[in-house]
Amino acid sequence: MTTPQILATIFAAGAATVLTRALPFLVFPDGRETPRYVRYLGHALPGAIFGLLVVYCLKDVNLLSGSRGIPEAVGIVVAAVLYKRWHNMLISIFASTAVYMVLVNLVF
């Protein structure tokens, strides 16, 4: 990349970051009620994203070879149990990833 291309890329990335951070404050200023559909999205999207992560993680699992999906299944169970217990997606994702990585690298 040339220097102007590098500078343009840095500028574009910075502008996109600032825009995505400032846009909610511009569109939904204080004093106005948040629209119902935005509240719905705030409620529905975390579960949808979690489901998308599960599908993405399982797309290459082959039940006929290797560990037969056992580490993946254990990771899913750990994520589900932890999320049901604490309702915190970060804890369930990080813990289930750690369990999966330990199983893949040390057990299977």
PyMOL commands that set and color helices and strands:
alter all, ss='L'
color gray80, all
select helices_A, chain A and resi 3-27+36-58+70-86+89-107
alter helices_A, ss='H'
color red, helices_A
deselect
rebuild
show_as cartoon
